[in-house]
C-alpha cells in the first residue's frame, strides 16, 4: 500500500545547455547525450493523461533548445494537466515563443537569475548579455501577456550572495520573486556551494526579507525530506531524465535510486511499482546513525535530505546542513510553543 501521491513531474527533456554554470548538475548526464523526443514524451501519458499529476516542470539542460518544446507544452495542456512550468536561462527564448505560450495558456516561465549585476550573473553563466535578455523577457511578459505566468528565481551561492537584496530591490515591483540556495543536490560540481555556516547566514537574510515582504518565495527549512517524514498521502515530484530514467525526486541520480525507465515500461507502473516502493523504504530509513537517534528532532528530519547527503560524500549518514537545520527547527518549536502548537 502506497502513502504518497505523484502530483508533479520534473522532466529533463534535453541535456544540451547554452550556459556554463559551474555548479550545474547537468554534467552528471554526460553519458546520456540527447533529448526526449515528442513521441517518447507522449508515452508518459496513460490514455491521454497521467492520474493525479496537475503540474509538469520542464527542465534540462536548457529546454528552449529543444526543437519540439512548443509541441510538448501543447500536448501537456491538451492532456488536461493544469500547469506546465518551463525553467529557462532565457538566452534562447524569443517573443514568438512567449506568444505561443500565451495562446496555449496555463504556462509558467521560471527565469533563472544568478546575479543582480551583469558582472556577477554573466560571470556565473558564461553568457554575455544574458542578464539583459532575462530582463527583456520579464518586461515583455508584463506588457504583452495575460495567460503566461512568470517567476524570477534567484539561486544563491557564495559567488552572488552579496547581491541577494539588490536583486529584490531591482525586480520586486512588477515581478514574483523566489529564492533558492545552491546545495550539493546532486549531480554537479561543488564550486560556489555554501557550506553549513554560509547557508545559515544566507537563510537568515532571506527570512528577514520574507518578514518584510510575505510575497517573496524562500526555501523551506533545509533538508526536511518528505519521504523521510512519510506522512499519509504526501505529494511528491519524481525526476525523469532525457534518456527516460525515473528517480523518486529531483535530488537523486545514483543508479541505486533509479526506479525504472520509460522506454522499458509504463510510467504509472514505475511510479507505483515495487522498485519505487523499495526506494521509498530506503529513503525513509536513510539515516539511522546513533547521533541522529539521540537528537530531539530525529523524527522530523532523520538526517536531512538523502540526496544532499549522498552528493556531499556522506552516503547513509546525515547531510552537511545538520546544525543549520537544528537551529531553525528549534526556532520553529519556540515560536509554535508560544502559540500553543507544535511543529510536527
C-alpha positions in Angstrom: 0.0 0.0 0.0 1.4 3.4 -1.0 1.1 6.5 1.1 2.4 9.0 -1.4 0.8 10.6 -4.5 2.7 11.8 -7.5 1.1 15.2 -8.3 4.0 16.8 -10.1 6.7 15.6 -12.5 10.2 17.1 -13.1 11.2 16.2 -16.6 14.6 17.0 -18.1 13.7 17.0 -21.8 17.2 17.8 -23.1 20.7 17.7 -21.9 22.2 20.4 -24.0 22.6 23.9 -22.5 23.9 27.2 -23.8 25.2 28.3 -20.3 28.1 27.1 -18.3 27.2 27.5 -14.7 30.0 25.8 -12.7 27.7 24.2 -10.1 25.1 22.8 -12.5 24.0 19.2 -12.1 23.9 18.7 -15.9 27.4 17.3 -16.0 26.0 14.1 -14.4 24.2 13.3 -17.7 27.5 13.3 -19.7 26.9 9.7 -20.7 23.3 10.3 -21.6 23.5 12.6 -24.6 20.4 13.7 -26.5 16.9 14.7 -25.7 13.4 13.2 -25.1 11.5 13.4 -28.3 7.8 14.2 -28.5 6.8 10.7 -29.4 8.7 9.3 -26.3 7.2 12.1 -24.2 3.7 11.1 -25.2 4.3 7.6 -23.8 4.3 9.1 -20.3 0.6 9.5 -20.6 -1.9 6.7 -19.9 -4.9 7.0 -22.2 -4.1 10.7 -22.7 -3.5 11.7 -19.1 -1.4 11.0 -16.0 -3.6 10.4 -12.9 -3.2 12.9 -10.0 -0.5 14.9 -11.9 -1.5 18.5 -12.1 1.8 20.1 -12.9 4.7 19.2 -15.1 8.1 21.0 -14.9 10.2 21.0 -18.0 14.0 21.4 -17.4 17.2 20.4 -18.9 19.8 21.4 -19.9 18.0 24.3 -21.5 14.5 23.3 -22.6 14.2 26.2 -25.1 16.9 24.5 -27.2 14.5 21.5 -27.7 13.1 21.7 -31.3 9.8 20.3 -30.2 9.3 22.3 -27.0 6.1 24.0 -28.1 4.6 20.7 -29.2 5.5 19.2 -25.9 3.9 22.1 -23.9 0.8 22.0 -26.1 0.5 18.2 -25.5 0.8 18.7 -21.8 -2.0 21.2 -21.7 -4.2 19.3 -24.2 -3.9 16.3 -21.9 -5.6 18.1 -19.1 -2.5 18.9 -16.9 -3.3 22.2 -15.2 0.1 23.8 -15.4 3.3 23.5 -17.3 6.4 25.2 -15.9 9.4 25.9 -18.2 12.7 26.6 -16.4 14.9 28.7 -18.6 18.0 30.8 -18.6 16.3 32.9 -21.3 19.2 33.2 -23.7 17.4 31.3 -26.4 13.8 32.5 -25.7 12.0 34.6 -28.3 8.9 36.8 -28.2 7.4 34.3 -30.8 7.9 31.5 -28.3 6.3 33.6 -25.5 3.4 34.4 -27.8 2.9 30.7 -28.4 2.8 30.1 -24.7 0.2 32.8 -24.4 -2.0 31.0 -26.9 -1.5 27.7 -25.2 -2.4 29.1 -21.7 -1.5 27.5 -18.4 2.2 28.0 -18.9 4.5 29.4 -16.2 8.0 30.5 -17.1 10.7 30.3 -14.4 13.5 32.7 -15.3 16.8 31.7 -13.7 18.9 34.6 -12.3 22.4 34.3 -10.8 23.1 37.9 -10.0 21.7 41.4 -10.0 24.5 42.8 -12.0 25.8 41.7 -15.4 29.3 41.1 -13.9 28.0 38.5 -11.4 25.2 36.9 -13.4 27.2 36.6 -16.6 30.3 35.6 -14.6 28.4 32.6 -13.5 26.5 31.7 -16.7 29.4 32.5 -19.0 26.9 34.1 -21.5 27.4 37.7 -22.4 24.3 39.8 -22.4 22.2 37.1 -20.7 21.0 39.3 -17.8 19.7 42.0 -20.2 18.0 39.2 -22.2 16.2 37.9 -19.0 15.1 41.5 -18.2 13.7 41.9 -21.7 11.7 38.7 -21.4 10.3 39.7 -18.0 9.3 43.1 -19.4 7.7 41.6 -22.5 5.6 39.2 -20.4 4.5 42.1 -18.1 3.5 44.2 -21.1 2.1 41.7 -23.6 0.8 38.6 -21.8 -2.3 37.8 -19.8 -2.1 34.0 -19.8 1.6 33.4 -19.2 2.7 33.5 -15.6 6.3 34.0 -14.6 8.6 33.9 -11.6 12.1 35.3 -11.3 14.2 32.7 -9.4 17.5 33.8 -7.9 19.8 30.9 -7.0 22.1 32.0 -4.2 25.7 30.7 -4.0 28.9 32.1 -2.5 29.6 33.9 -5.7 26.4 36.0 -5.7 25.2 36.1 -2.1 26.2 39.8 -1.8 23.5 40.7 -4.4 20.6 39.0 -2.8 18.9 42.1 -1.6 19.8 44.3 -4.5 18.1 41.7 -6.8 14.9 42.1 -4.7 15.2 45.9 -4.8 15.6 45.9 -8.5 12.9 43.5 -9.6 10.2 43.0 -7.0 7.9 45.9 -8.0 6.5 44.1 -11.1 7.6 40.5 -10.7 7.1 37.5 -8.5 10.5 36.8 -6.7 11.6 33.5 -5.5 15.0 32.5 -3.9 16.7 29.1 -3.8 20.1 28.2 -2.2 22.5 26.1 -4.2 23.2 22.8 -2.3 25.0 19.5 -3.0 21.7 18.4 -4.5 23.3 16.1 -6.8 24.9 15.8 -9.9 27.1 18.9 -10.1 30.4 20.4 -9.1 30.8 21.8 -5.6 32.0 25.2 -6.8 30.4 28.2 -5.1 28.2 26.0 -2.9 27.7 27.5 0.6 28.9 25.4 3.5 26.7 24.9 6.6 27.7 28.2 8.2 27.3 30.2 5.0 23.9 28.5 4.3 22.7 29.6 7.7 23.7 33.2 7.2 22.1 33.3 3.7 18.9 31.7 5.0 18.6 34.3 7.9 18.9 37.1 5.3 16.1 35.5 3.2 13.9 35.0 6.2 14.4 38.7 7.1 13.3 39.6 3.6 10.3 37.4 3.8 9.2 39.1 7.0 9.3 42.4 5.2 7.5 41.1 2.1 5.5 38.0 2.5 5.1 37.6 -1.3 8.8 36.6 -1.6 9.4 32.9 -2.0 12.2 31.4 0.1 13.3 27.8 0.7 11.7 25.7 3.4 13.8 24.5 6.4 16.8 22.9 4.7 16.8 19.2 4.2 13.4 18.1 5.6 12.6 15.2 3.3 9.0 14.3 2.5 9.9 10.6 2.1 11.6 10.5 5.5 8.7 12.1 7.3 6.3 9.9 5.3 3.0 11.4 6.3 -0.1 9.9 4.8 -0.7 10.7 1.1 2.3 13.1 0.8 2.7 14.7 -2.6 6.0 14.0 -4.4 7.6 15.1 -7.6 9.8 12.4 -9.3 12.5 13.2 -11.8 12.7 11.9 -15.4 16.0 12.2 -17.4 16.2 12.8 -21.2 17.0 9.1 -21.6 13.9 8.1 -19.6 15.4 7.1 -16.2 13.0 7.8 -13.3 14.1 8.8 -9.8 11.9 9.4 -6.7 12.9 13.1 -6.6 15.0 15.7 -8.4 17.9 15.4 -5.9 18.7 11.8 -6.7 20.5 10.3 -9.7 22.6 7.4 -8.5 21.7 4.0 -10.0 20.6 2.5 -6.7 17.7 5.1 -6.7 16.7 4.6 -10.4 13.3 3.0 -10.2 12.8 2.3 -13.9 13.0 3.6 -17.5 10.0 4.8 -19.5 11.4 3.1 -22.6 11.0 -0.3 -20.9 7.7 0.0 -19.0 4.7 2.3 -18.5 5.3 5.4 -16.3 2.4 4.5 -13.9 3.9 1.1 -13.4 7.2 2.7 -12.4 5.7 5.4 -10.2 3.7 3.0 -8.1 5.7 -0.2 -8.7 7.9 -2.4 -6.5 11.2 -0.6 -7.3 9.7 2.8 -6.3 8.3 1.3 -3.1 11.7 -0.1 -2.3 13.4 3.2 -3.0 10.9 4.9 -0.7 11.6 2.4 2.0 15.4 3.1 1.7 14.8 6.8 1.8 12.6 6.5 4.9 15.3 4.6 6.7 18.2 6.5 5.2 19.9 7.8 8.3 19.8 5.6 11.3 23.1 6.6 12.9 23.4 6.9 16.7 23.9 10.7 16.7 20.6 11.2 14.8 18.8 8.9 17.1 19.8 11.0 20.1 18.6 14.3 18.5 15.4 15.8 19.7 14.4 16.4 16.1 15.2 12.9 14.9 11.6 12.1 13.9 11.3 15.3 11.9 14.4 15.0 9.8 16.3 11.8 10.5 19.4 13.2 8.9 18.0 15.7 6.4 18.0 15.3 2.6 19.3 11.9 1.4 20.2 13.4 -2.0 22.3 16.1 -0.3 24.0 13.6 2.0 24.9 11.3 -0.9 26.4 14.0 -3.0 28.3 15.6 -0.2 30.0 12.3 0.4 28.0 11.0 3.3 26.0 8.1 2.0 23.8 6.6 4.6 24.6 9.5 7.0 23.2 12.9 7.9 23.8 15.7 5.4 26.1 18.7 5.9 23.4 21.1 6.9 22.6 19.5 10.3 23.4 22.3 12.6 21.6 24.9 10.4 18.5 22.7 10.4 18.6 22.2 14.1 18.8 25.9 14.7 15.7 26.6 12.5 13.7 23.6 13.9 14.4 24.9 17.4 13.3 28.4 16.4 10.0 27.0 14.9 9.5 24.9 18.1 9.9 28.0 20.3 7.5 30.0 18.1 4.9 27.3 18.0 5.0 26.7 21.7 4.4 30.3 22.2 1.2 29.8 20.1 0.3 26.6 22.0 1.1 24.4 19.0 3.8 22.1 17.7 6.0 21.8 14.6 5.2 18.1 13.8 
